[in-house]
């Protein structure tokens, strides 16, 4: 059973032949009751403080969980962005290589076409020279016959 300040204040003691001095006992009981009241108030204040600190601690723990969760999400996002960037870079390089290969092929095709045109022009030049030589030879022969030498 818990002892309260009121229990102390209302406590009655029997008296014997040579009993205690009632005034001193009452005064002491009053002091004890006040001390008990103070202790109870302090105890209640400490309980309130403990409850508040526990509440604050729970808030801090929740904030810690939130921060850890946010950090984990940030790490996952960073990893995702990194993977996406690597994939995009790989795709970009592949596309650049394909475009470079296409440009090289087009340049080689153009070179081959130009070389073919050069060969065709050389051949035509030879044909024209041959025709011109033949024409000049024919004219020379004609002029020699016509005007004699």
KETI-348464 format. One record per residue (C-alpha): residue number from 1; z, x, y. Coordinates in steps of 0.1 Angstrom, whole numbers, plus 5000, padded with zeros to 4 digits. Example, Ala and Ser with C-alpha at 12.3 -4.5 7.8 and 13.67 -1.06 7.14 Angstrom:
2
- 1  5078  5123  4955
- 2  5071  5137  4989
# end
This chain:
149
- 1  5000  5000  5000
- 2  4990  5013  5034
- 3  5017  5018  5060
- 4  5009  5004  5095
- 5  5026  5011  5128
- 6  5037  4975  5128
- 7  5054  4980  5094
- 8  5073  5009  5109
- 9  5083  4990  5140
- 10  5095  4960  5121
- 11  5113  4979  5093
- 12  5150  4969  5091
- 13  5175  4992  5075
- 14  5207  4980  5060
- 15  5239  4995  5073
- 16  5267  5009  5054
- 17  5302  5020  5062
- 18  5290  5052  5077
- 19  5254  5042  5084
- 20  5229  5058  5108
- 21  5230  5051  5145
- 22  5207  5022  5149
- 23  5194  5032  5184
- 24  5183  5067  5171
- 25  5166  5052  5140
- 26  5148  5026  5162
- 27  5137  5053  5186
- 28  5125  5075  5158
- 29  5107  5047  5141
- 30  5090  5038  5175
- 31  5079  5075  5178
- 32  5066  5075  5142
- 33  5048  5041  5149
- 34  5031  5056  5180
- 35  5021  5087  5162
- 36  5006  5066  5134
- 37  4987  5045  5159
- 38  4973  5077  5175
- 39  4963  5090  5140
- 40  4947  5057  5132
- 41  4927  5057  5165
- 42  4917  5093  5159
- 43  4908  5085  5123
- 44  4887  5055  5134
- 45  4870  5076  5160
- 46  4863  5103  5134
- 47  4849  5077  5110
- 48  4826  5064  5138
- 49  4816  5099  5146
- 50  4809  5106  5109
- 51  4788  5074  5107
- 52  4768  5084  5138
- 53  4763  5119  5125
- 54  4752  5106  5091
- 55  4727  5082  5109
- 56  4715  5112  5131
- 57  4712  5133  5099
- 58  4691  5106  5082
- 59  4669  5104  5113
- 60  4664  5142  5112
- 61  4657  5141  5075
- 62  4631  5114  5081
- 63  4616  5135  5109
- 64  4615  5165  5086
- 65  4597  5144  5059
- 66  4573  5132  5086
- 67  4566  5167  5098
- 68  4561  5180  5062
- 69  4537  5151  5055
- 70  4518  5157  5088
- 71  4516  5194  5079
- 72  4504  5186  5044
- 73  4477  5163  5059
- 74  4467  5189  5084
- 75  4464  5215  5057
- 76  4443  5190  5036
- 77  4422  5182  5066
- 78  4417  5219  5074
- 79  4407  5226  5038
- 80  4383  5196  5039
- 81  4367  5208  5072
- 82  4364  5243  5057
- 83  4347  5230  5026
- 84  4324  5208  5047
- 85  4316  5237  5070
- 86  4308  5260  5040
- 87  4286  5233  5025
- 88  4268  5228  5058
- 89  4263  5265  5062
- 90  4250  5268  5027
- 91  4226  5240  5033
- 92  4216  5255  5066
- 93  4209  5289  5050
- 94  4189  5272  5022
- 95  4169  5253  5048
- 96  4163  5284  5069
- 97  4152  5303  5038
- 98  4128  5275  5029
- 99  4114  5274  5064
- 100  4111  5312  5064
- 101  4093  5311  5031
- 102  4070  5284  5044
- 103  4062  5304  5076
- 104  4055  5335  5054
- 105  4032  5315  5032
- 106  4014  5300  5062
- 107  4010  5335  5077
- 108  3997  5349  5045
- 109  3973  5319  5041
- 110  3961  5325  5078
- 111  3957  5362  5071
- 112  3937  5354  5040
- 113  3916  5330  5059
- 114  3910  5355  5087
- 115  3901  5382  5061
- 116  3876  5358  5045
- 117  3861  5350  5079
- 118  3858  5387  5086
- 119  3840  5392  5053
- 120  3818  5363  5060
- 121  3810  5376  5095
- 122  3802  5411  5081
- 123  3780  5395  5055
- 124  3762  5375  5082
- 125  3759  5405  5104
- 126  3743  5425  5075
- 127  3720  5395  5069
- 128  3710  5393  5106
- 129  3705  5431  5107
- 130  3683  5429  5076
- 131  3663  5399  5090
- 132  3660  5417  5124
- 133  3648  5449  5106
- 134  3624  5429  5086
- 135  3612  5411  5117
- 136  3608  5443  5136
- 137  3591  5460  5107
- 138  3567  5430  5105
- 139  3560  5432  5142
- 140  3556  5469  5141
- 141  3531  5465  5113
- 142  3513  5437  5131
- 143  3512  5456  5163
- 144  3498  5487  5145
- 145  3471  5466  5129
- 146  3464  5447  5161
- 147  3463  5477  5184
- 148  3458  5504  5159
- 149  3473  5537  5162
# end
